[in-house]
Amino acid sequence: MKTVSIVVPCYNEEANVEPLWDALTAMFRRDLPEYRYEILFIDNDSQDRTRDILRDLCARDKGVKAIFNAKNFGQFNSPYYGMLQTTGDCTILMAADFQDPVEMVPKYVREWENGYKIVIGIKKSSQENKLMYWLRSCYYKTIKKLSDVEQIEHFTGFGLYDQKFIEVLRNLDDPTPFLRGIVAELGFRRKEIPYEQPKRKAGKTSNNFYKLYDAAMLSFTSYTKVGLRLATIFGSVCSAVSMVVALIYLVLKLLYWDRFAAGMAPLLIGMCFLGSVQIFFIGLVGEYVLTINSRVMKRPLVVEEERLNFDRDTEEENGERL
């Protein structure tokens, strides 16, 4: 009997984890009775009752596992690390807030059985804020045009990954993984299934401007060279223009000394403009350096505080109730 692993990253999801467990187990009994399940919740240092609820679920259902991180290790490291801890024949990554529909899981599994090593969901529409969806669309299209690797539009990571691809992830040894880019760059032949993203069922999203910016810059610095190339080209053009303007200004000064006493205003304006351009590109280069620095330090993806139901005896029991 094959095992389907499901990884659910959590952060302050006390209102969602038990209803999601109910929905997943009911789905397995109804639609996938021929499969064992392994549901792995990885908690990113929640400050509410999420961990207490997960302890109770692990005590009630040996097919449920939990990892409690020692602190919050960010929106990318924690889900990625959870995927590496699975033992199933395939692994499905999905959010705890029901914005990744449970009814997509059987569709993923059927396509996986048809031979696809990767089956992912593509948001063709969303019930979220219309402005946010439009901004995300602009971001995806921009990254897709700028990247050397053809990025996947409206792909959040929600999908099914064969154990062979999970093994690829284990061998990457990347301390700052960006799963969406990795799937686009290193993934096997994949099947894309469109879906409408529903609203969050309960609780409040932890995504804010900083986290969205962090995600955008990680994608930008990991999969594009355009920032550095733009800095080089624009800097060269500005230098050339500055030299020409300086020479013209010098010639005019020498020829029309009395009539060309224009003062320092043009020079100050030019200096301010060039200074602002330099600061912008120094910051952009700093983003690349920050990404390089994070990878060079080789720090662990997460540090675990506790894990539940990972002993081998309970792994053998999963699925007997089905």
N, C-alpha and C positions, 0 to 999 in steps of 0.2 A: 504493500500500500504506500503510495507516494505521500509526501508531506509538503504542505504549503505553509511557508512561514510568512507571517504578517508583522511588519515593524511599525509601531505607532509612537512617534516622538510626542512627548508631553511637556507642557509647561503651564501650570495653573489650569488644569482641565478637570477639576473635580466634578463638574456638572456633565462631563461628556464621556469619561472613560468607561463607566459601567454601562450606560446605554449603548456605547459602541461595542463593548464585549457581548451584550445581549444580541445586537444586530448581527455581529459576525458569526457567533455560534449558531444562531437561528438560520443564517444563510448557508452555513456548512451543512447543517442537518437537512435543509430543504433542497439546495442546489448542487452541493458537492459531497454527497454522503460517502463517496468512494475514496475520499482523501482524509488523511490526518491533518490537523492544524497545529500550528505553533504560533501563538500570539505573543509577541515580545513588545512590551511597553518600556521605553527608555525615557526616564524622567530627568529633565534638565534643571534640577534644583527648584522644584515648585515650592511656593510659599503658602499654598492652601492645603486642602485635605487630599490632594491627589495621591500622595504616597500611602496614606492610610487606606484609601479605597483599593489601591493596587495590591497592598498586602492581603486584604480580604479576598480579592479575586484570585490571587495565587493560592490561597489556602483552600478555596472552593473548587478551583479548576486547575489540575496539574498540567493542562495544555497551555496555561498562561505563564509567561515568564516576565520578570521585571529587572531592570537595571536602574539603580539610583546613582546619578552622577554626584561627585563631591561638590561641584559648583556648576554654574551655568557656563557651558563651553560653546555657546553660540548655536545659531540656527542651521549650520552646515555640518559641523563635526559630530554632533550628537546623533542625528539620523544615520549618517554614514557609518559611524561606529556600530550602531545597532544592527545595521545590515550585515556587517562583518561577523557578528556573533550568532547568526542564524544557522540552523542545521538542516533546513528543508531542501527539497529538490528544486524549489524556486522560492524567491522572496518577493513579497509585495510591500512597497512603502506607501503609507497613506497617513493623512493627518487625523488628529483626534477629534476635530471639531465638526465632522460630517460634511466638510466641503469637498472631500473626496468620496463620492457615493459608494456605498457598500455594494450596490447592485452591479458595479463595474467588475468586481472581483471574479465572478463566474465567467464573464466575457474574456477577461485576461487569461484565465486558466484554459479555456477552450482554444484560444489562439496559440497559447504555449504548447498545448498538445498537438496542434497542427504543425508545429515545427519552429515557431518563432522563439528565439532566445530572449528577446526583449519585447514586451508589449506595454505601451505607454498610453496615457490619456492626454488628449489635447483639448484645452478649453476653447470651444467654439463660441461660447457665450457664457455670461456670468450674471448672477443675481446680486453681485457686489455693487459698490458705488460705480456709476457709469463713468465718472471722470477718472477713477483709478484704473478701470479696465482700459480706457483709452490711452492713459499714460503708459500702462504696461505694454500695450500694443505698439506704441511708438518706440519704447525701449527695445522690445524684441526685434523690431524691424531694423533699428539702428545697429544693434549688436550683430545681427545676421549679415548686414552689409559690410560691416567693418572687420568681422572676424575672418581669419584664415580657415577656420573650421565652420562649416555650415551649421549654425545654431538652430535649435528647434523652437519655433514660436509657440508661446502659451503652454509650455511644458513646465510643470512645477516639481517634477520628480515622482509624481504619482504614477506607479506602473509596476509591472512584474518583471523580475530579472532572474534568469536561469542561474543555477549554481555555478555554471562555468563562468558567467560574467561576474558573479560574486567573488570567484577566485581571482579574476583579473583585478578587482578592486583591492583584494587583500595584498596582492603583489605590488600595487602601485607605491605604497609607503609614502603617501602624500599627506603632510600634516595640515594642509588647508584645502581640503577637497571641495570641488564644485561639481556636484553630481550631474547637473544638467549639461555642463560642458563635456564631462567625461563620457556620458552616454552618446553625445553627438560625435565625439572624436574617436572613441575606442570601442563603441558598442557593436554588437553583432547586427545582422539583419533584423530589423524591428518592424513591428506592426503598430500603427497609430490609430487609436479609436477616439473619435470626438465625443464630447459630453458637455452638458451645461453644468457649470459650477453653482451649486446651491448656496444659500446664505449659511453663515455659521449658525449651528443649532443652539448653542448656549455659551455663555461666558464672553469674555472680551479678548480680541486679538492682541497678541504681544508685539505685532509688527508696528513699528513707528518709522519716522523719517530716517533715523540713523540706521536702522536695520535694512531698510530698503536701499539706502545709499550704499551700505556695506556690500549688499548682494550685487548691486549694479557695478561697483568698482572692482569686486573680485572677478566678475565675469569679464569686465573690460580689460583689466590688467593681465588676466590669465590667457585670454584668447584673442587679443588684438595687439598689433604693433603700431597702430595708427597714431596713438598718443605721442610716442617717442618720435616717430617719423614726422608728425606735424610740428613738434617742438623744434626739430632740426631744420626742417624746411622753412618754417615761419621765422625762426631765428636768423637763418641765413639771408632771407629776403629783407628782413628789417635791418640787418647789418649793412647790406648792400645799399638800400635806400638811404640809410643814415649817412653813409660815406658820400654818396652823391649829393645829398642835401648839404652836408658840411662843406664840400668843395665849392658848390654853387654859392653858398653863403659867404665863404672866404673870398671868392672872386669878386662878388658884389661889394663886399666890404672894402676891398682894396681899390676897386674902380670908382665906387661912389661913396666915399668915406663920409662926406658931409650929409648926403641925402639918404643914406642907408643906416642911420642911427635908430634902428627900430626897437632897441631895447632888448631886454632878456625874455620877454613874454614868449616868443616862438620857441626859444631854446628850452624854457621851463616846461611848456606844454609837451614838447617832444620827449623830454626826459621823463615826465610823469607817465606818458603813454608807454614808452619802452619799459619803464620800471614795472608797470602793472602787468605787461605781457610777460616779463621775466618771472614775476612772482607767481603768475598763473601756471606757467610751465614748470617752474620749480616744484610747485605743489603736485602737479600731474606726475612728474618724474618721481616725486616722493611716494606716490601711491604704488608705482611699480617697485620701488625699493622696499616698501613695506611688505608687499607680497613676496618678494625674493627673500627678505629677512625672515618672514614667518616660515618659509619652506626650508631655509638653511638651518634654522635652529633645531629642527627635527623633534619638536616637542610632541608628546602623545596626543592623540585625538581627544580623549577624555581621560579623567581619572575616576575610577569607580569608588563609590562609598559602600555599595552593597548590591548583591544580585540574588534573586529568588528563583527557585524551581529549576536550577541549572544542573542538578545532580542527575546522573545517568539513569537511575532507576525511574525517576518520574518521566524522563523523556520517552521511555519505552511504553508508558501507560497512556500517552496521549492518543486520543482517537478511539479508545475502546468503548466510550459511551455512545459513539455514533453508530 
